[in-house]
Amino acid sequence: MTRKPIEKPCGPHVPVLLDEVLAALDLPGTTLAVDGTFGAGGYTRAMLAADPDLRVVGIDRDPSAIAGGAALVAASNGRLTLVPGRFGALDAHLADLGEAQADRIVLDIGVSSMQIDQPERGFSFRNDGPLDMRMAATGLSAADLVNEAEEVELADIIYHYGEERRSRAVARTIIEARRRGRIETTAQLADLVAGVVRTEPSSGIHPATRTFQGLRIAVNDELGELVQALHAAERMLRPGGRLAVVTFHSLEDRIVKQFFSARSGRAVQASRHMPSALPGGEPTAARSFTPVTKGPVLPSDSETARNPRSRSAKLRAAERTDAPVPAPLAAIQALAALPEAPRGGARR
Ligand SMILES: C[S@@+](CC[C@H](N)C(=O)[O-])C[C@H]1O[C@@H](n2cnc3c(N)ncnc32)[C@H](O)[C@@H]1O
């Protein structure tokens, strides 16, 4: 299946925390940067402008994002290469290009405004479209998941990835609706969810927001991709190289925070999602990163006023040390697996 290139009328994607990302990356004097989430090219454009000698490899799993970047490639004098693919495999993509190491890697996790605003992509509960939600052109769609998953699996996805307290009621409603026929559109699903989830009208939050988020994260294996990308970045960054990650979800931020904490030799607090933070629960000796941001960097009030989609963004960045890279942390990888939802107790 091929998709149309991103069309202009759906509104440009406004890069989030752009100044803060550029400051964290500290680009001058570097040679090769990787933008693992090219999107509308907001970060890439700014990186190319920040240093006239910098080359950028932009990766995106959405073929329409890559097609939309053709003009930027043409104008880049050979400084920009775009690769259709997953950032979880960024090391393999760089190897294919003959690149052994990178100086800077940036990830801006999640969906772009173009993806959300195009009803036919199936991300939006506000505009009717096919229930798809795939960023890439392949794999199972949200309709496949909604119509075929077990009730308990749906409830877990909606609870953990969507943080929807009424997840069980939503899953039950979906299962009952399935008996009457397949759920094929975003409007069908949004109406079903709105029947069991209430939000304050004054909040402006649609009742289906959390359910859609949970399904989208599951459909695109977003947490698994993030974990793979952190390990790939660790392998590909040269000593002194920097990794900056912008997240929009607490589970993603926790993965980045715990990865950087573990890799800077700090103890990682055990949690429901990470019962044993590190082997033995001890600080790791593998100091492969040093944080360059003190805690998460959040958007300013003026940025959230200008761009409400930035409101849940968090930036964390760290510099690669020259310490040897240890084996992947199984505990961090376990974060990507769907944790089991608590049963009984609170209604969800
Ligand atoms: C928030 S947008 C990035 C916007 C970009 N920073 C800009 O300024 O225009 C996220 C992009 O990452 C892409 N993406 C999400 N997960 C991905 C993955 N695992 N591999 C590659 N691209 C991914 C999406 O398709 C989307 O285009």
The ligand as a Tripos MOL2 file, in Angstrom:
@<TRIPOS>MOLECULE
LIG
   27    29     1     0     0
SMALL
NO_CHARGES

@<TRIPOS>ATOM
      1 C1          6.4380   14.1490   16.2740 C.3       1 LIG1
      2 S1          6.8080   13.7220   14.6220 S.3       1 LIG1
      3 C2          8.3930   14.4100   14.3580 C.3       1 LIG1
      4 C3          8.3580   15.8340   13.9230 C.3       1 LIG1
      5 C4          9.6860   16.4140   13.5680 C.3       1 LIG1
      6 N1         10.5700   16.4850   14.7340 N.3       1 LIG1
      7 C5          9.5180   17.7850   12.9650 C.2       1 LIG1
      8 O1         10.0120   18.7500   13.5500 O.co2     1 LIG1
      9 O2          8.8990   17.9080   11.9300 O.co2     1 LIG1
     10 C6          7.1920   12.0320   14.7820 C.3       1 LIG1
     11 C7          7.5600   11.3610   13.4940 C.3       1 LIG1
     12 O3          8.2470   10.1810   13.8430 O.3       1 LIG1
     13 C8          7.8340    9.1480   13.0180 C.3       1 LIG1
     14 N2          8.0250    7.9120   13.7680 N.ar      1 LIG1
     15 C9          7.3570    7.5000   14.8720 C.ar      1 LIG1
     16 N3          7.8300    6.3230   15.2960 N.ar      1 LIG1
     17 C10         8.8360    5.9910   14.4440 C.ar      1 LIG1
     18 C11         9.7470    4.8910   14.3740 C.ar      1 LIG1
     19 N4          9.7050    3.8990   15.2620 N.pl3     1 LIG1
     20 N5         10.6680    4.8890   13.4030 N.ar      1 LIG1
     21 C12        10.7330    5.9110   12.5040 C.ar      1 LIG1
     22 N6          9.8920    6.9670   12.5050 N.ar      1 LIG1
     23 C13         8.9650    7.0160   13.4770 C.ar      1 LIG1
     24 C14         6.3930    9.4320   12.6960 C.3       1 LIG1
     25 O4          6.0210    8.8080   11.4940 O.3       1 LIG1
     26 C15         6.3890   10.9470   12.6190 C.3       1 LIG1
     27 O5          6.5770   11.3890   11.3080 O.3       1 LIG1
@<TRIPOS>BOND
     1     1     2 1
     2     2     3 1
     3     2    10 1
     4     3     4 1
     5     4     5 1
     6     5     6 1
     7     5     7 1
     8     7     8 2
     9     7     9 1
    10    10    11 1
    11    11    12 1
    12    11    26 1
    13    12    13 1
    14    13    14 1
    15    13    24 1
    16    14    15 ar
    17    14    23 ar
    18    15    16 ar
    19    16    17 ar
    20    17    18 ar
    21    17    23 ar
    22    18    19 1
    23    18    20 ar
    24    20    21 ar
    25    21    22 ar
    26    22    23 ar
    27    24    25 1
    28    24    26 1
    29    26    27 1
@<TRIPOS>SUBSTRUCTURE
     1 LIG1         1 GROUP 0 **** ****
